[in-house]
């Protein structure tokens, strides 16, 4: 090698470009030979660009030198051009002088040789830079780069001092009207960062002064929000002023703060970066800085706004338990939104004296039996038939059975044993009507009349081809009278007449709209059409072969049902009961009107739907109340007997139509979402009478926000046991006998939307009254009327971005609140969100475990910004206790936050916990690093049972991607382990010295350790976790 270099030097000593290029080429080869090689990087180790909020570059010294060489080589190319021009000039001006011509040729030849060396040197240097950049943690395409110089000062405080914040680190496309949220791991003294601007003595509140709202303000010298100059990343102008609100928990402690800038962030012309600086003047409740005893004395993060404001409302995307699901009583409740929501609106304590009521939990246990006194006896006995809660379109009853028809099936309930419910008929068609007549049961099924034997429940006959659009069926002696579209058909149903099934006559109405309901008294049929203008008519049936319409009139818009008694006809319409004298139908018929929602008639029952007359009593079925009137003295002026229930909230009905039937003085009432009510109208019966009082209980506990401010979780305050970590378990109360494991109760959750800033407008922007759910841009929650299940819960994800309103126009968007702490039917309208589920009187004691992890165990070549995923066996509470330990310690910290994601796996909801670190890549300073994810046993599933012992997957060699095989554990019904596969610890029984899984490959470390600290101490050793991989692996 020495001879080669000497020969070249002698031959090209006059070529300056050559000499310089040769020197540069040699230096580049030496540097490249000693630079770290990508194939030696293990795990998420590699060389990373590093910086801080300082002017110095954080690049590797090798990368810096290579860049200098590249610049120098580029400069030599310019010298080459100059030399060629000079050589040409020498030749052109030689004037025939051979010596000058030869000199010019020599310069060109040497320049060409130098050029070749320069080009090869440039290629090698560029290749070296690309290789080093690929393993250095450079931000890949699509990863947002912050302005100025990329720096990592103080990022390590994220996950330790700072639990979470919004916007997220380096988040782009943030709306200009967003609020800024910070959650600390310690309890904070709010006085250290908030000025009591309203003088209330409470730091972090707002008060109304009558015309304005005054909120406390942020101390901008303690926490500063600054715009950045996109050109160089320096701050632009003064810190942005903001109001400050503090979220106090049940103990009066504050971890979460919400800051609302008093002006829009960014600008309307271009995207702009912002910087948030949290200084060491933030104090905990002990008066010490939250950064005390740390290398960093502040925490800084940056985000970028777009040019728009957010006007889109938030909505619910997931709930747990699911609507209609049956769960054990130690279940945690959870609501997840599509975007971060304001913690001030969703986080709070539920209790008798608490002020928080934006999300309420309502228990609806079975009826409590309370002895009644003679003075309080009502004119009826009330009870319920609880086993059947299905939808009911029609009912009929005899002395033995109650027959119930829903849209596609018919059931019968044994009145002597109401738990005996049997289905005797199913169909793919729609059932329209159900009637008992002359010992037989008649149903309109599709376009057919189907007849059943009441003794056997068997089908005995069917009439087809007689009807077109059947709606309702009644009987006049042995003739069926059917409302069929615009017509009324009279059909002979006497099996012995010789004309069974024949249509005797048809009444035709020419006006638009179908005849929906009919009522029969004496020899007349009374009917209504539920058309736009409505229609009421009377048909004289004295001659069945030639029925005659004797009167028609318009009772009002959209009549709902009809009933008749003596000389009065009754029609429901909206919230009114309309009454007309029909004693002289040949004269003009006039309707009077009774407002059923008048306070004189009990509670506001909303719309009136159905009517039923029995024993001189008129039952009016409203959506949320039942009104019963006496017709004994004056049928045209009925007097109220009673209204049920006495207080709002018992009937959880949304536009439901109750159906009625009666037998032996008992009236049966069925709302689709309720049990069957039974009213014994004979009144009190000696000492056997009991009055039933429905209990409605608001459950005490606390809602806590987590998971990037997208999820709220509720835990009740009723202690009911201890989990395997020795921590208290809290249960949803059931009021059941502890020994009665079959006992269940119905629960509901209601999340209220926020009031609008402009009540009559079209925008979801809230009024800021702290009275409902809103996002961090102050948009009130949205939902849509999509229902599932018998209780008509709102389906998760249902939204339409349309402001809802009452049918009568009495409210828009936010239904009026009638009871602060209970889920009343009057509030079960969009844009609120509610759902129902069942709680069982037993405890789920199955412990969670980790099935898989990603990156895999000891995985090499991990990408710089890949998240760490932990896949659990069950649905988990959102956890903020997982950690990432870096070895060797970079001195900067990684900086990470956690998010939970639920998914359905073969019918089982499972949670993936992800640790993101967007502010800093894996690997730094050209040094390989190991990373040790640590998940404490205190992480809990939704049943509040912790992960003890700490079981998870094991591997025999370095893995790529998600770990395999997965850890699998099966359990017996009592929660004890049945089998364990591919897990550590692998034993059924563990001790305190073997209850922690410590997983590594080929290190010789026992995979069952006493605790995480011991495990980490063992792993953080160069012989166990080497960083000079090329040397150790040779």
FENFEN-V747674 format. One record per pair of residues at least 12 apart in sequence whose C-alpha atoms are under 6 Angstrom apart, sorted by the first residue. I is the first residue (numbers start at 0). J is the second residue. D is the distance in Angstrom with one decimal. If there is no record, write none. Layout:
i=I j=J d=D
i=I j=J d=D
//
This chain:
i=14 j=109 d=5.8
i=16 j=113 d=5.6
i=17 j=113 d=4.3
i=20 j=117 d=5.6
i=24 j=120 d=5.2
i=37 j=134 d=6.0
i=39 j=1028 d=5.9
i=39 j=1029 d=5.6
i=41 j=859 d=4.2
i=41 j=860 d=5.4
i=42 j=858 d=5.0
i=42 j=859 d=3.3
i=42 j=860 d=4.8
i=42 j=861 d=5.0
i=43 j=860 d=5.7
i=43 j=861 d=4.1
i=43 j=921 d=5.6
i=44 j=922 d=4.8
i=44 j=927 d=4.1
i=44 j=928 d=4.5
i=45 j=134 d=5.1
i=45 j=135 d=5.4
i=45 j=922 d=5.0
i=45 j=927 d=4.9
i=46 j=134 d=5.6
i=46 j=135 d=3.6
i=46 j=922 d=5.8
i=46 j=923 d=5.3
i=46 j=924 d=5.6
i=46 j=925 d=3.4
i=46 j=926 d=5.6
i=47 j=135 d=3.7
i=47 j=136 d=4.3
i=47 j=922 d=5.4
i=47 j=923 d=4.0
i=47 j=924 d=5.4
i=47 j=925 d=5.8
i=49 j=150 d=5.9
i=50 j=149 d=5.7
i=50 j=150 d=3.5
i=50 j=151 d=5.2
i=51 j=150 d=3.6
i=51 j=151 d=4.6
i=51 j=152 d=4.1
i=52 j=150 d=5.7
i=52 j=152 d=5.9
i=59 j=924 d=6.0
i=83 j=107 d=5.8
i=86 j=103 d=4.5
i=86 j=106 d=5.9
i=89 j=103 d=5.6
i=90 j=103 d=5.5
i=136 j=863 d=5.0
i=136 j=920 d=5.6
i=146 j=229 d=5.9
i=146 j=232 d=4.9
i=147 j=231 d=4.7
i=147 j=232 d=4.2
i=153 j=295 d=5.4
i=153 j=298 d=5.1
i=154 j=894 d=4.8
i=155 j=891 d=5.8
i=155 j=892 d=3.8
i=155 j=893 d=5.1
i=155 j=894 d=4.2
i=157 j=894 d=4.6
i=157 j=895 d=5.7
i=158 j=895 d=5.5
i=158 j=896 d=5.8
i=160 j=184 d=5.6
i=161 j=183 d=4.6
i=161 j=184 d=5.9
i=162 j=182 d=5.5
i=162 j=183 d=5.2
i=162 j=184 d=5.2
i=163 j=182 d=5.2
i=164 j=180 d=5.3
i=164 j=181 d=4.3
i=164 j=182 d=6.0
i=165 j=179 d=5.6
i=165 j=180 d=5.0
i=168 j=300 d=5.6
i=168 j=301 d=5.8
i=168 j=918 d=5.8
i=169 j=301 d=5.3
i=169 j=302 d=4.6
i=170 j=302 d=4.8
i=171 j=302 d=5.9
i=171 j=303 d=4.6
i=172 j=304 d=5.2
i=172 j=305 d=4.9
i=173 j=304 d=4.3
i=173 j=305 d=5.8
i=174 j=304 d=5.6
i=174 j=305 d=5.8
i=174 j=307 d=5.8
i=174 j=308 d=5.2
i=174 j=309 d=5.7
i=175 j=263 d=5.4
i=175 j=264 d=4.7
i=175 j=304 d=5.9
i=175 j=308 d=5.2
i=176 j=263 d=5.4
i=176 j=308 d=5.5
i=176 j=776 d=5.5
i=177 j=775 d=5.4
i=177 j=776 d=4.6
i=178 j=258 d=5.7
i=178 j=259 d=4.7
i=178 j=775 d=5.2
i=179 j=257 d=5.8
i=179 j=258 d=5.0
i=180 j=256 d=5.7
i=180 j=257 d=4.6
i=181 j=255 d=5.7
i=181 j=256 d=5.4
i=182 j=254 d=5.4
i=182 j=255 d=4.2
i=183 j=254 d=5.1
i=186 j=252 d=5.8
i=186 j=253 d=5.4
i=186 j=254 d=5.2
i=186 j=283 d=5.7
i=187 j=253 d=5.6
i=187 j=254 d=5.9
i=187 j=283 d=4.2
i=187 j=284 d=5.4
i=188 j=282 d=5.8
i=188 j=283 d=5.2
i=188 j=284 d=4.8
i=189 j=202 d=6.0
i=191 j=281 d=5.6
i=191 j=282 d=5.9
i=192 j=218 d=5.2
i=192 j=221 d=5.9
i=193 j=216 d=5.7
i=193 j=217 d=4.8
i=193 j=218 d=5.4
i=194 j=215 d=5.9
i=194 j=216 d=5.3
i=195 j=215 d=5.1
i=196 j=215 d=4.6
i=197 j=213 d=5.7
i=197 j=215 d=5.9
i=203 j=215 d=5.5
i=203 j=243 d=5.5
i=203 j=244 d=3.9
i=203 j=245 d=4.5
i=204 j=244 d=5.5
i=215 j=242 d=5.7
i=215 j=243 d=5.5
i=216 j=241 d=5.9
i=216 j=242 d=4.1
i=216 j=243 d=4.8
i=217 j=241 d=5.6
i=217 j=242 d=5.6
i=217 j=243 d=5.1
i=221 j=278 d=5.5
i=221 j=280 d=5.7
i=222 j=276 d=5.6
i=222 j=277 d=4.6
i=223 j=238 d=5.5
i=223 j=275 d=5.6
i=223 j=276 d=5.2
i=224 j=238 d=5.3
i=224 j=239 d=5.5
i=224 j=274 d=5.8
i=224 j=275 d=4.6
i=225 j=238 d=4.9
i=225 j=273 d=5.5
i=225 j=274 d=5.2
i=226 j=273 d=4.5
i=227 j=272 d=5.4
i=227 j=273 d=5.3
i=240 j=260 d=5.9
i=240 j=261 d=5.8
i=241 j=258 d=5.8
i=241 j=259 d=5.1
i=241 j=260 d=4.0
i=241 j=261 d=5.0
i=242 j=258 d=5.6
i=242 j=259 d=5.2
i=243 j=257 d=5.8
i=243 j=258 d=4.6
i=244 j=256 d=5.7
i=244 j=257 d=5.1
i=246 j=343 d=6.0
i=265 j=304 d=5.9
i=266 j=306 d=5.9
i=267 j=306 d=4.6
i=269 j=306 d=5.9
i=270 j=304 d=5.5
i=270 j=305 d=4.5
i=270 j=306 d=5.9
i=271 j=303 d=5.3
i=271 j=304 d=5.4
i=272 j=302 d=5.6
i=272 j=303 d=4.1
i=273 j=301 d=5.4
i=273 j=302 d=5.4
i=273 j=303 d=6.0
i=274 j=300 d=5.8
i=274 j=301 d=4.4
i=275 j=299 d=5.6
i=275 j=300 d=5.5
i=276 j=298 d=5.9
i=276 j=299 d=4.6
i=277 j=297 d=5.5
i=277 j=298 d=5.1
i=278 j=297 d=4.5
i=279 j=296 d=5.4
i=279 j=297 d=5.5
i=312 j=778 d=4.9
i=312 j=779 d=5.6
i=312 j=780 d=5.4
i=312 j=781 d=5.8
i=313 j=774 d=5.9
i=313 j=780 d=5.0
i=314 j=336 d=5.6
i=314 j=337 d=5.9
i=314 j=780 d=5.6
i=314 j=781 d=5.3
i=315 j=335 d=5.9
i=315 j=336 d=4.4
i=315 j=795 d=5.7
i=315 j=796 d=5.5
i=316 j=335 d=5.8
i=316 j=336 d=5.3
i=316 j=337 d=5.7
i=316 j=795 d=4.9
i=316 j=796 d=4.2
i=317 j=335 d=5.1
i=317 j=795 d=5.2
i=318 j=333 d=5.5
i=318 j=334 d=4.6
i=319 j=332 d=5.6
i=319 j=333 d=5.0
i=322 j=834 d=5.6
i=322 j=835 d=5.5
i=322 j=836 d=5.5
i=323 j=835 d=5.8
i=323 j=836 d=4.4
i=324 j=836 d=5.2
i=325 j=837 d=4.5
i=325 j=838 d=5.8
i=326 j=838 d=5.2
i=326 j=839 d=5.9
i=327 j=838 d=5.7
i=327 j=839 d=4.9
i=327 j=841 d=5.5
i=327 j=842 d=5.4
i=327 j=843 d=5.9
i=328 j=730 d=5.2
i=328 j=731 d=5.1
i=328 j=838 d=5.5
i=328 j=839 d=5.7
i=328 j=840 d=6.0
i=328 j=842 d=5.9
i=329 j=730 d=4.2
i=329 j=842 d=5.8
i=329 j=942 d=5.4
i=330 j=941 d=5.7
i=330 j=942 d=4.7
i=331 j=713 d=5.8
i=331 j=714 d=5.5
i=331 j=941 d=5.2
i=332 j=712 d=5.5
i=332 j=713 d=5.0
i=333 j=711 d=5.7
i=333 j=712 d=4.4
i=334 j=710 d=5.6
i=334 j=711 d=5.4
i=335 j=709 d=5.6
i=335 j=710 d=4.3
i=336 j=709 d=5.2
i=338 j=709 d=5.6
i=339 j=708 d=4.7
i=339 j=709 d=4.4
i=340 j=708 d=5.8
i=340 j=773 d=5.9
i=340 j=774 d=3.9
i=340 j=775 d=5.3
i=341 j=774 d=5.2
i=341 j=775 d=5.1
i=344 j=769 d=5.8
i=344 j=771 d=5.9
i=344 j=772 d=5.4
i=346 j=702 d=5.1
i=346 j=703 d=5.1
i=346 j=704 d=5.8
i=347 j=701 d=5.8
i=347 j=702 d=5.3
i=348 j=700 d=6.0
i=348 j=701 d=4.3
i=349 j=699 d=5.0
i=349 j=700 d=5.2
i=349 j=701 d=5.7
i=350 j=699 d=4.8
i=357 j=751 d=5.4
i=357 j=770 d=6.0
i=357 j=771 d=4.9
i=358 j=749 d=5.6
i=358 j=750 d=4.3
i=359 j=748 d=5.7
i=359 j=749 d=5.4
i=360 j=697 d=6.0
i=360 j=698 d=5.6
i=360 j=748 d=4.6
i=361 j=696 d=5.9
i=361 j=697 d=4.7
i=361 j=698 d=5.9
i=361 j=746 d=5.7
i=361 j=747 d=5.1
i=361 j=821 d=5.8
i=362 j=696 d=5.1
i=362 j=746 d=4.6
i=363 j=695 d=5.4
i=363 j=745 d=5.1
i=363 j=746 d=5.8
i=364 j=744 d=4.7
i=366 j=693 d=4.9
i=368 j=691 d=5.4
i=370 j=689 d=5.6
i=371 j=689 d=6.0
i=371 j=690 d=5.8
i=378 j=682 d=4.5
i=379 j=679 d=5.3
i=379 j=680 d=4.7
i=379 j=682 d=4.2
i=380 j=678 d=5.6
i=380 j=679 d=4.8
i=381 j=677 d=5.7
i=381 j=678 d=4.9
i=382 j=677 d=5.1
i=383 j=675 d=5.5
i=383 j=676 d=4.6
i=383 j=677 d=5.6
i=384 j=674 d=5.9
i=384 j=675 d=5.0
i=385 j=674 d=5.1
i=386 j=418 d=5.9
i=388 j=673 d=5.8
i=388 j=674 d=5.1
i=390 j=405 d=5.5
i=390 j=671 d=4.2
i=391 j=404 d=5.6
i=391 j=405 d=4.6
i=391 j=671 d=5.5
i=392 j=404 d=5.8
i=392 j=405 d=5.0
i=393 j=433 d=5.8
i=393 j=658 d=5.6
i=394 j=660 d=5.8
i=395 j=434 d=6.0
i=395 j=660 d=5.3
i=397 j=662 d=5.9
i=399 j=414 d=5.8
i=400 j=412 d=5.4
i=400 j=413 d=4.9
i=400 j=414 d=5.5
i=406 j=429 d=5.2
i=406 j=430 d=5.1
i=407 j=425 d=5.8
i=407 j=426 d=5.2
i=407 j=429 d=5.5
i=407 j=430 d=5.9
i=408 j=424 d=5.5
i=408 j=425 d=4.2
i=409 j=422 d=5.8
i=409 j=424 d=5.1
i=410 j=422 d=4.2
i=410 j=423 d=5.7
i=423 j=456 d=6.0
i=428 j=445 d=5.2
i=429 j=444 d=5.7
i=429 j=445 d=5.2
i=430 j=443 d=5.7
i=430 j=444 d=4.5
i=431 j=443 d=5.4
i=431 j=470 d=5.9
i=432 j=471 d=5.5
i=439 j=451 d=6.0
i=439 j=452 d=5.5
i=439 j=453 d=5.7
i=446 j=466 d=5.5
i=447 j=462 d=5.5
i=447 j=463 d=4.8
i=448 j=461 d=5.6
i=448 j=462 d=5.0
i=449 j=461 d=4.4
i=468 j=483 d=4.9
i=468 j=484 d=4.8
i=469 j=482 d=5.8
i=469 j=483 d=4.1
i=470 j=482 d=5.4
i=470 j=483 d=6.0
i=470 j=515 d=5.6
i=477 j=492 d=5.6
i=477 j=493 d=5.6
i=478 j=490 d=5.5
i=478 j=491 d=4.8
i=478 j=492 d=5.3
i=482 j=514 d=5.7
i=484 j=513 d=4.6
i=484 j=514 d=5.8
i=485 j=508 d=5.5
i=485 j=513 d=4.9
i=485 j=514 d=5.7
i=486 j=506 d=5.4
i=486 j=507 d=4.6
i=487 j=505 d=5.6
i=487 j=506 d=4.9
i=488 j=505 d=4.6
i=489 j=502 d=5.7
i=489 j=503 d=5.5
i=489 j=504 d=5.4
i=490 j=502 d=4.4
i=490 j=503 d=5.6
i=503 j=544 d=5.8
i=504 j=544 d=5.3
i=512 j=528 d=6.0
i=512 j=530 d=4.9
i=513 j=528 d=5.6
i=514 j=527 d=5.8
i=514 j=528 d=4.5
i=515 j=528 d=5.7
i=518 j=562 d=5.8
i=522 j=540 d=5.0
i=522 j=541 d=5.5
i=523 j=538 d=5.5
i=523 j=539 d=4.8
i=523 j=540 d=5.2
i=524 j=537 d=5.8
i=524 j=538 d=5.1
i=525 j=537 d=4.7
i=529 j=557 d=4.8
i=529 j=558 d=5.4
i=530 j=557 d=5.8
i=531 j=556 d=5.8
i=531 j=557 d=5.8
i=532 j=556 d=4.9
i=533 j=553 d=5.7
i=533 j=555 d=5.7
i=533 j=556 d=5.1
i=533 j=557 d=5.3
i=534 j=552 d=5.8
i=534 j=553 d=4.7
i=535 j=551 d=5.4
i=535 j=552 d=5.3
i=535 j=553 d=5.9
i=536 j=550 d=5.5
i=536 j=551 d=4.1
i=537 j=549 d=5.7
i=537 j=550 d=5.3
i=558 j=571 d=5.9
i=558 j=572 d=4.7
i=559 j=571 d=5.4
i=559 j=572 d=5.7
i=559 j=608 d=5.6
i=560 j=609 d=5.3
i=566 j=580 d=5.7
i=566 j=581 d=5.3
i=566 j=582 d=5.0
i=567 j=579 d=5.6
i=567 j=580 d=4.9
i=567 j=581 d=5.7
i=567 j=635 d=5.8
i=571 j=607 d=5.8
i=573 j=606 d=5.0
i=573 j=607 d=5.7
i=574 j=595 d=5.9
i=574 j=606 d=4.5
i=574 j=607 d=5.1
i=575 j=593 d=5.5
i=575 j=594 d=4.8
i=575 j=595 d=5.5
i=576 j=592 d=5.7
i=576 j=593 d=5.1
i=577 j=590 d=5.9
i=577 j=591 d=5.6
i=577 j=592 d=4.5
i=578 j=590 d=5.2
i=578 j=591 d=5.2
i=601 j=642 d=5.5
i=604 j=621 d=5.4
i=604 j=622 d=5.9
i=604 j=623 d=4.5
i=604 j=624 d=4.5
i=605 j=622 d=5.7
i=606 j=621 d=5.5
i=606 j=622 d=5.6
i=607 j=620 d=6.0
i=607 j=621 d=4.1
i=608 j=620 d=5.7
i=608 j=621 d=5.4
i=608 j=656 d=5.6
i=615 j=630 d=5.0
i=615 j=631 d=5.6
i=616 j=628 d=5.6
i=616 j=629 d=4.8
i=616 j=630 d=5.6
i=620 j=657 d=5.9
i=622 j=652 d=5.9
i=622 j=654 d=5.6
i=622 j=655 d=5.6
i=623 j=650 d=5.2
i=623 j=652 d=5.8
i=624 j=643 d=5.7
i=625 j=642 d=5.7
i=625 j=643 d=5.1
i=626 j=642 d=4.5
i=627 j=640 d=5.5
i=627 j=641 d=5.5
i=628 j=640 d=5.0
i=648 j=823 d=4.3
i=648 j=824 d=5.6
i=651 j=824 d=4.8
i=657 j=669 d=5.3
i=657 j=670 d=4.5
i=664 j=680 d=5.7
i=665 j=678 d=5.5
i=665 j=679 d=4.4
i=665 j=680 d=6.0
i=666 j=678 d=5.1
i=672 j=789 d=5.4
i=672 j=790 d=5.1
i=697 j=821 d=6.0
i=699 j=715 d=5.7
i=700 j=714 d=5.6
i=700 j=715 d=3.9
i=700 j=716 d=4.8
i=701 j=713 d=5.5
i=701 j=714 d=5.8
i=706 j=898 d=5.1
i=715 j=729 d=5.8
i=715 j=731 d=5.9
i=716 j=729 d=6.0
i=717 j=729 d=5.2
i=717 j=730 d=5.6
i=722 j=944 d=5.4
i=740 j=840 d=5.2
i=740 j=841 d=5.8
i=742 j=840 d=5.6
i=743 j=838 d=5.6
i=743 j=839 d=4.6
i=743 j=840 d=5.9
i=744 j=837 d=5.7
i=744 j=838 d=5.4
i=745 j=836 d=6.0
i=745 j=837 d=4.6
i=746 j=835 d=5.6
i=746 j=836 d=5.4
i=746 j=837 d=5.9
i=747 j=834 d=5.6
i=747 j=835 d=4.4
i=748 j=833 d=5.4
i=748 j=834 d=5.7
i=749 j=822 d=5.9
i=749 j=832 d=5.9
i=749 j=833 d=4.3
i=750 j=831 d=6.0
i=750 j=832 d=5.1
i=751 j=771 d=5.0
i=751 j=831 d=4.8
i=752 j=771 d=4.4
i=752 j=772 d=4.9
i=752 j=779 d=5.9
i=752 j=780 d=5.0
i=752 j=831 d=5.2
i=753 j=770 d=5.4
i=753 j=771 d=3.7
i=753 j=772 d=5.4
i=753 j=779 d=5.0
i=754 j=766 d=5.7
i=763 j=778 d=5.2
i=763 j=779 d=5.3
i=764 j=777 d=5.8
i=764 j=778 d=4.4
i=765 j=777 d=5.6
i=765 j=778 d=5.4
i=765 j=779 d=5.3
i=781 j=798 d=5.9
i=781 j=830 d=4.9
i=782 j=797 d=5.6
i=782 j=798 d=4.2
i=782 j=829 d=5.4
i=782 j=830 d=4.6
i=783 j=797 d=5.1
i=783 j=798 d=4.5
i=783 j=799 d=5.7
i=783 j=829 d=5.6
i=792 j=833 d=5.9
i=792 j=834 d=4.1
i=792 j=835 d=6.0
i=793 j=833 d=5.9
i=793 j=834 d=5.9
i=803 j=829 d=5.9
i=812 j=830 d=5.7
i=814 j=826 d=5.3
i=844 j=974 d=5.4
i=845 j=974 d=4.7
i=846 j=944 d=5.5
i=846 j=946 d=5.9
i=847 j=872 d=5.7
i=847 j=873 d=5.8
i=847 j=946 d=5.3
i=848 j=871 d=5.8
i=848 j=872 d=5.6
i=848 j=946 d=5.8
i=848 j=950 d=5.4
i=849 j=870 d=5.8
i=849 j=871 d=4.5
i=849 j=951 d=4.5
i=850 j=870 d=5.7
i=850 j=871 d=5.5
i=850 j=872 d=5.9
i=850 j=951 d=5.9
i=850 j=965 d=5.1
i=850 j=966 d=4.6
i=851 j=870 d=5.2
i=851 j=952 d=5.9
i=851 j=962 d=5.4
i=851 j=965 d=5.3
i=852 j=868 d=5.7
i=852 j=869 d=4.7
i=852 j=870 d=6.0
i=852 j=961 d=5.7
i=852 j=962 d=5.5
i=853 j=867 d=5.8
i=853 j=868 d=5.0
i=853 j=960 d=5.8
i=853 j=961 d=4.4
i=854 j=960 d=5.2
i=854 j=961 d=5.8
i=855 j=958 d=4.9
i=855 j=959 d=5.4
i=855 j=960 d=5.3
i=855 j=961 d=5.1
i=855 j=962 d=4.5
i=856 j=957 d=6.0
i=856 j=958 d=5.7
i=857 j=957 d=4.8
i=858 j=957 d=5.1
i=858 j=958 d=4.8
i=858 j=959 d=5.4
i=863 j=920 d=4.7
i=863 j=921 d=4.8
i=864 j=920 d=5.1
i=866 j=914 d=5.4
i=866 j=915 d=4.9
i=867 j=913 d=5.5
i=867 j=914 d=5.0
i=868 j=912 d=5.7
i=868 j=913 d=4.4
i=869 j=911 d=5.5
i=869 j=912 d=5.1
i=870 j=911 d=4.5
i=871 j=910 d=5.5
i=872 j=909 d=5.8
i=873 j=909 d=4.5
i=874 j=908 d=5.4
i=874 j=909 d=4.4
i=874 j=910 d=4.9
i=874 j=940 d=5.8
i=874 j=941 d=6.0
i=875 j=910 d=5.8
i=875 j=939 d=6.0
i=875 j=940 d=3.9
i=875 j=941 d=5.1
i=876 j=939 d=5.8
i=876 j=940 d=5.4
i=876 j=941 d=5.3
i=877 j=899 d=6.0
i=881 j=933 d=5.8
i=881 j=934 d=4.7
i=882 j=932 d=5.8
i=882 j=933 d=5.2
i=883 j=931 d=5.6
i=883 j=932 d=4.5
i=884 j=930 d=5.6
i=884 j=931 d=5.0
i=885 j=929 d=5.9
i=885 j=930 d=4.7
i=886 j=928 d=5.4
i=886 j=929 d=5.0
i=887 j=928 d=6.0
i=894 j=916 d=5.8
i=895 j=915 d=5.3
i=895 j=916 d=4.3
i=896 j=914 d=5.6
i=896 j=915 d=5.5
i=897 j=913 d=5.6
i=897 j=914 d=4.6
i=898 j=912 d=5.9
i=898 j=913 d=5.3
i=899 j=911 d=5.7
i=899 j=912 d=4.6
i=927 j=1026 d=5.4
i=936 j=949 d=5.5
i=948 j=994 d=4.9
i=949 j=995 d=5.0
i=949 j=996 d=5.7
i=950 j=983 d=5.3
i=950 j=984 d=5.7
i=950 j=996 d=6.0
i=951 j=966 d=5.8
i=951 j=982 d=5.3
i=951 j=983 d=5.6
i=952 j=965 d=5.7
i=952 j=966 d=4.6
i=952 j=982 d=4.8
i=953 j=981 d=6.0
i=953 j=982 d=5.7
i=966 j=980 d=5.9
i=966 j=981 d=4.9
i=966 j=982 d=4.8
i=967 j=979 d=5.9
i=967 j=980 d=5.1
i=983 j=996 d=5.5
i=984 j=996 d=5.7
i=984 j=1007 d=5.7
i=991 j=1009 d=5.7
i=992 j=1008 d=5.8
i=992 j=1009 d=3.9
i=993 j=1007 d=4.7
i=993 j=1008 d=4.9
i=993 j=1009 d=5.1
i=994 j=1009 d=5.8
i=995 j=1007 d=5.5
i=995 j=1008 d=5.0
i=995 j=1009 d=5.7
i=995 j=1010 d=5.4
i=997 j=1014 d=5.7
i=1002 j=1023 d=5.7
//
